[in-house]
Amino acid sequence: MALAPDGVVPDGEWLALVRGPEGLTVVRPATPDDADRWAALFEATPHGLDVPGMLAAVVGPIAAAGIPVFVTSTHDADLVLVPAGRRADAADALRSSGIAVDAVGPEHAAG
C-alpha cells in the first residue's frame, strides 16, 4: 500500500516499510481481499553491500522474460516481488539463467 509522505506506519504485520519523498510504501502479507497480489522471491544467503551485481543478476532474467518486478532491500538481502500470477514464470526465468530457485515465497500486497 502507498501512503502520503507523512503517513503513519500501519499496525499489523508487514515485511518492509520504505519512506521516500513521494510517500510511505508498505509491503505486507496479502489478505483475501487484496486484488493486487505479488509473490516474494527471497535471497537465501545474505550478502554484503560491497558485492556488486547481486540484484541485477536476479532482476535481469525476470525483466528479460517481460515480468514486472517490485524490489525492496534490507542491509543484508533483496526482496524481489513479481505479480503472483507470474511467479512460476519468474522462477523458470531464473532457473534458465542458472540461478537456483528452491521455493517461491507467499503472496504479498505491495504498492
C-alpha positions as CSV (number, residue, x, y, z in Angstrom):
1,M,0.0,0.0,0.0
2,A,1.2,3.5,-0.7
3,L,0.6,6.3,1.9
4,A,1.3,10.0,2.0
5,P,4.9,11.1,2.8
6,D,3.8,11.8,6.4
7,G,1.8,8.6,6.6
8,V,1.7,6.7,9.9
9,V,3.2,3.3,10.0
10,P,0.2,0.9,9.9
11,D,-0.5,-1.6,12.7
12,G,-0.2,-5.3,11.9
13,E,2.3,-7.5,10.1
14,W,4.5,-6.1,7.4
15,L,7.7,-7.1,5.6
16,A,9.1,-3.8,4.5
17,L,8.5,-0.1,5.1
18,V,10.2,2.4,2.8
19,R,9.7,6.2,3.4
20,G,10.7,8.3,0.4
21,P,10.0,11.9,-0.6
22,E,6.9,10.7,-2.5
23,G,5.4,8.7,0.3
24,L,5.5,5.6,2.6
25,T,5.4,2.2,0.9
26,V,4.3,-0.8,2.9
27,V,4.8,-4.4,1.8
28,R,2.6,-6.7,3.9
29,P,1.2,-10.2,3.6
30,A,-1.8,-10.3,1.3
31,T,-5.3,-10.7,2.5
32,P,-8.1,-12.5,0.7
33,D,-9.5,-9.0,-0.3
34,D,-6.3,-7.9,-2.0
35,A,-6.7,-7.8,-5.8
36,D,-3.1,-6.7,-6.4
37,R,-1.0,-9.7,-5.2
38,W,2.7,-10.1,-5.6
39,A,4.9,-13.2,-4.9
40,A,8.1,-12.8,-3.0
41,L,11.4,-14.2,-4.1
42,F,13.9,-14.0,-1.2
43,E,17.6,-14.4,-1.3
44,A,18.5,-17.4,0.8
45,T,22.0,-16.2,1.7
46,P,22.6,-12.6,3.0
47,H,25.2,-10.7,1.0
48,G,27.3,-7.6,1.9
49,L,26.7,-4.2,0.4
50,D,30.1,-4.4,-1.3
51,V,29.1,-7.3,-3.5
52,P,28.3,-5.8,-6.9
53,G,25.6,-7.1,-9.3
54,M,23.6,-9.3,-6.9
55,L,20.3,-7.6,-7.6
56,A,20.9,-7.2,-11.3
57,A,21.7,-10.9,-11.6
58,V,18.2,-11.7,-10.3
59,V,16.2,-8.9,-11.9
60,G,17.8,-9.2,-15.3
61,P,16.4,-12.6,-16.3
62,I,13.0,-11.7,-14.9
63,A,12.9,-8.5,-16.9
64,A,14.1,-10.2,-20.0
65,A,11.1,-12.6,-19.6
66,G,8.8,-9.5,-19.6
67,I,7.8,-9.9,-16.0
68,P,7.3,-6.7,-13.9
69,V,9.2,-6.5,-10.6
70,F,8.9,-4.6,-7.4
71,V,12.1,-4.6,-5.3
72,T,12.9,-3.5,-1.8
73,S,16.2,-4.2,0.1
74,T,17.5,-4.6,3.6
75,H,21.0,-4.2,4.7
76,D,21.7,-7.9,4.1
77,A,19.5,-9.0,1.2
78,D,17.0,-8.0,-1.5
79,L,13.3,-8.9,-1.7
80,V,12.1,-9.2,-5.3
81,L,8.4,-9.3,-5.8
82,V,6.6,-10.4,-9.1
83,P,2.9,-10.4,-9.9
84,A,1.5,-13.6,-8.2
85,G,0.2,-14.9,-11.4
86,R,3.7,-14.8,-12.9
87,R,5.7,-16.4,-10.1
88,A,6.2,-19.7,-11.9
89,D,7.4,-17.8,-15.0
90,A,9.8,-15.8,-12.9
91,A,11.2,-18.9,-11.2
92,D,11.6,-20.6,-14.7
93,A,13.4,-17.5,-16.0
94,L,15.8,-17.6,-13.0
95,R,16.4,-21.3,-13.4
96,S,17.1,-20.9,-17.1
97,S,19.7,-18.3,-16.3
98,G,21.5,-20.7,-13.8
99,I,20.1,-19.3,-10.6
100,A,18.8,-21.9,-8.1
101,V,15.3,-21.5,-7.0
102,D,14.2,-23.7,-4.1
103,A,10.8,-22.3,-3.3
104,V,8.8,-19.3,-4.1
105,G,7.5,-17.2,-1.1
106,P,4.0,-16.4,-0.1
107,E,1.8,-13.7,-1.7
108,H,2.1,-10.1,-0.5
109,A,0.3,-6.8,-1.2
110,A,2.7,-4.0,-2.2
111,G,2.3,-0.6,-3.5
